[in-house]
Amino acid sequence: MTPKKWYKNPNDKVIAGVLSGLVDYLGWHIDLSLVRIIYTLLALMSSGLFVVLYIVAAIILPTKPTHYSSAVIDDEDVYTHPEDEEI
């Protein structure tokens, strides 16, 4: 089993995709808008600490590769090379 990695999610971003990637990484099944609101409130109450953490994460975290998906792939969706098919 390969370890999970935290990526910036370019498909569901407002600024850099850090919070969207965090929700994917943690496997939370909650509305992303709620996470963004909570993070914004924390940023306002922390004298800028959470703003700095977001900026650092946006710089350090890699962007999610396009071939990487958290969705489940069905056997029918898997590409097979024509030479690999049974005759």
Contact map, one row per residue, 1 for C-alpha under 8 A:
111000000000000000000000000000000000000000000000000000000000000000000000000000000000000
111100000000000000000000000000000000000000000000000000000000000000000000000000000000000
111110000000000000000000000000000000000000000000000000000000000000000000000000000000000
011111000000000000000000100000000000000000000000000000000000000000000000000000000000000
001111100000000000000000100000000000000000000000000000000000000000000000000000000000000
000111110000000000001101100000000000000000000000000000000000110000000000000000000000000
000011111000000001001100100000000000000000000000000000000000111100000000000000000000000
000001111100000111111100000000000000000000000000000000000100111100000000000000000000000
000000111111100111011000000000000000000000000000000000000000001100000000000000000000000
000000011111100110000000000000000000000000000000000000000000001100000000000000000000000
000000001111100010000000000000000000000000000000000000000000000000000000000000000000000
000000001111110010010000000000000000000000000000000000000000000000000000000000000000000
000000001111111111010000000000000000000000000000000000000000000000000000000000000000000
000000000001111110000000000000000000000000000000000000000000000000000000000000000000000
000000000000111110000000000000000000000000000000000000000000000000000000000000000000000
000000011100111111000000000000000000000000000000000000000100000000000000000000000000000
000000011111111111111000000000000000000000000000000000000100000000000000000000000000000
000000111000100111111100000000000000000000000000000001001100100000000000000000000000000
000000010000000011111110000000010011000000000000000000000000000000000000000000000000000
000000011001100011111111000000010000000000000000000000000000000000000000000000000000000
000001111000000011111111100000000000000000000000000000000000000000000000000000000000000
000001110000000001111111110000000000000000000000000000000000000000000000000000000000000
000000000000000000111111111110010000000000000000000000000000000000000000000000000000000
000001000000000000011111111100000000000000000000000000000000000000000100000000000000000
000111100000000000001111111000000000000000000000000000000000000000000000000000000000000
000000000000000000000111111100000000000000000000000000000000000000000000000000000000000
000000000000000000000011111110000000000000000000000000000000000000000000000000000000000
000000000000000000000011011111000000000000000000000000000000000000000000000000000000000
000000000000000000000010001111100000000000000000000000000000000000000000000000000000000
000000000000000000000000000111110110000000000000000000000000000000000000000000000000000
000000000000000000000000000011111110000000000000000000000000000000000000000000000000000
000000000000000000110010000001111111000000000000000000000000000000000000000000000000000
000000000000000000000000000000111111100000000000000000000000000000000000000000000000000
000000000000000000000000000001111111110000000000000000000000000000000000000000000000000
000000000000000000100000000001111111111000000000000000000000000000000000000000000000000
000000000000000000100000000000011111111100000000000000000000000000000000000000000000000
000000000000000000000000000000001111111110000000000000000000000000000000000000000000000
000000000000000000000000000000000111111111000000000000000000000000000000000000000000000
000000000000000000000000000000000011111111100000010000000000000000000000000000000000000
000000000000000000000000000000000001111111110000000000000000000000000000000000000000000
000000000000000000000000000000000000111111111000000000000000000000000000000000000000000
000000000000000000000000000000000000011111111100010000000000000000000000000000000000000
000000000000000000000000000000000000001111111111111000000000000000000000000000000000000
000000000000000000000000000000000000000111111111000000000000000000000000000000000000000
000000000000000000000000000000000000000011111111000000000000000000000000000000000000000
000000000000000000000000000000000000000001111111110000000000000000000000000000000000000
000000000000000000000000000000000000000000111111100000000000000000000000000000000000000
000000000000000000000000000000000000000000111111111100000000000000000000000000000000000
000000000000000000000000000000000000000000100111111110000000000000000000000000000000000
000000000000000000000000000000000000001001100101111111000000000000000000000000000000000
000000000000000000000000000000000000000000100001111111100000000000000000000000000000000
000000000000000000000000000000000000000000000001111111110000000000000000000000000000000
000000000000000000000000000000000000000000000000111111111000000000000000000000000000000
000000000000000001000000000000000000000000000000011111111100000000000000000000000000000
000000000000000000000000000000000000000000000000001111111110000000000000000000000000000
000000000000000000000000000000000000000000000000000111111111000000000000000000000000000
000000000000000001000000000000000000000000000000000011111111100000000000000000000000000
000000010000000111000000000000000000000000000000000001111111100000000000000000000000000
000000000000000000000000000000000000000000000000000000111111100000000000000000000000000
000000000000000000000000000000000000000000000000000000011111110000000000000000000000000
000001110000000001000000000000000000000000000000000000001111111000000000000000000000000
000001110000000000000000000000000000000000000000000000000001111100000000000000000000000
000000111100000000000000000000000000000000000000000000000000111110000000000000000000000
000000111100000000000000000000000000000000000000000000000000011111010000000000000000000
000000000000000000000000000000000000000000000000000000000000001111110000000000000000000
000000000000000000000000000000000000000000000000000000000000000111111000000000000000000
000000000000000000000000000000000000000000000000000000000000000011111000000000000000000
000000000000000000000000000000000000000000000000000000000000000111111100000000000000000
000000000000000000000000000000000000000000000000000000000000000001111110000000000000000
000000000000000000000001000000000000000000000000000000000000000000011111000000000000000
000000000000000000000000000000000000000000000000000000000000000000001111100000000000000
000000000000000000000000000000000000000000000000000000000000000000000111110000000000000
000000000000000000000000000000000000000000000000000000000000000000000011111011000000000
000000000000000000000000000000000000000000000000000000000000000000000001111111000000000
000000000000000000000000000000000000000000000000000000000000000000000000111111000000000
000000000000000000000000000000000000000000000000000000000000000000000000011111000000000
000000000000000000000000000000000000000000000000000000000000000000000000111111100000000
000000000000000000000000000000000000000000000000000000000000000000000000111111110000000
000000000000000000000000000000000000000000000000000000000000000000000000000011111000000
000000000000000000000000000000000000000000000000000000000000000000000000000001111101100
000000000000000000000000000000000000000000000000000000000000000000000000000000111111100
000000000000000000000000000000000000000000000000000000000000000000000000000000011111100
000000000000000000000000000000000000000000000000000000000000000000000000000000001111100
000000000000000000000000000000000000000000000000000000000000000000000000000000011111110
000000000000000000000000000000000000000000000000000000000000000000000000000000011111111
000000000000000000000000000000000000000000000000000000000000000000000000000000000001111
000000000000000000000000000000000000000000000000000000000000000000000000000000000000111
